[in-house]
Amino acid sequence: MMSTLFSPYTVKNCMLKNRIVMSPMCMYSVENEDGKVTNWHPLHYGSRAVGGAGLIIVESTAVHPQGRISVKDLGIWSDDHLEGLKKIVDTVHKYDAKIGIQLGHAGRKAVIDGPILAPSPIAYQDDMKQPEEMSKEDIRKTIADFKEGARRAKEAEFDVIELHGAHGYLINEFLSPLSNKRADEYGGSRENRYRFLKEIVEAVNSVWDGPLFVRLSVAEYHPDGNKIDDFIYFSQQMKAQGVDLVDCSSGAIVPAKINVYPGYQVPLAEEIKKNVDIDTGAVGQITEPVHAEEIVSNGRADLVFLARELLRDPYWPLKAAAQLGVSIKGPVQYERGWQEILPK
Ligand SMILES: Cc1cc2nc3c(=O)[nH]c(=O)nc-3n(C[C@H](O)[C@H](O)[C@H](O)COP(=O)(O)O)c2cc1C
């Protein structure tokens, strides 16, 4: 059978062998609050490479200690992080997958000691810390942190960088009128709310010429939040800046009740792709191979991101190939097991 899911995807200098992406997932496996890779990380990411995913995106990795979601987050704020990150990259490359890293800053959602930062001094919810309003100097420094993170990602030989602009973390906090109440050029109009991300993309572009993805929360589930035309605008701007793909997630900028069902965020990826000439990734409760195939074959998105399903089954790509009747090449060590269920 012809399968789009198992067809290659080329972005800039990088070719993915299929459209299956391991979505970034925090592993909370840093041991000494130092942001450093532990034994868990190469094992965890390496086994999804063995399992057949085309691209694996390493969990949200903090560009500054203050931007950690928790003290167990990976970090990329120091050259001391390079050795461990390189270990993940080499392991995944050895087993024939491409590897990306999600660069993040938690903003007002950081759960750490000491002050935390946000565009405006509004806590995410009552039981969370009130952030400090970022000064222009804080903004400038944080943009430089993203740039340094990208420079290190390149040095560690990652294939893809994804900026974490979703789920109510710092970049998302600037984009959303729900969390950004600034009166300067970084707040107010959507042009202004985009400025922080714009300057981060510019800074990253100055040190990185590989594939650049941005994850956005393309629905805010609040009447005063950004609407789809705002996300179309942000995506048009990103496209003009050379961003390659918008990874379309949703929610978590403010607490909200979300009606979740298989593929619930796929229409968001479809809407962005239709209205902006930019590639998209679909994510969220995609677990069935035929569902993943449908999404990419019907052009709803270019890549399918799987998160929890790949925690349950690292060999999901093998299962998908068998179900879709596609022949794939597994690791030589496992050939005798795999060939029995794959078409000849
Ligand atoms: C344990 C766990 C950690 C996660 N960490 C991140 C993260 O670091 N960055 C991110 O953008 N999304 C993160 N997510 C969200 C997933 O990438 C994904 O968008 C979400 O789980 C929906 O996909 P799924 O239904 O396939 O799990 C995380 C999800 C889980 C379950």
The ligand as an ORCA input file, in Angstrom:
! r2SCAN-3c Opt
* xyz 0 1
  C       4.754     13.264     30.433
  C       4.463     14.375     29.457
  C       5.351     15.439     29.344
  C       5.134     16.454     28.409
  N       6.076     17.435     28.235
  C       5.961     18.305     27.201
  C       7.032     19.172     26.850
  O       8.121     19.135     27.415
  N       6.820     20.041     25.823
  C       5.638     20.083     25.127
  O       5.496     20.904     24.213
  N       4.633     19.238     25.420
  C       4.775     18.345     26.409
  N       3.781     17.432     26.637
  C       2.625     17.385     25.738
  C       2.836     16.365     24.617
  O       3.941     16.692     23.800
  C       1.575     16.254     23.722
  O       1.371     17.488     23.095
  C       0.343     15.851     24.509
  O       0.632     14.821     25.443
  C      -0.793     15.384     23.604
  O      -0.379     14.299     22.803
  P      -0.774     12.755     23.160
  O      -2.266     12.706     23.231
  O      -0.217     11.958     22.000
  O      -0.147     12.402     24.466
  C       3.964     16.432     27.600
  C       3.048     15.383     27.762
  C       3.292     14.361     28.654
  C       2.308     13.214     28.747
*
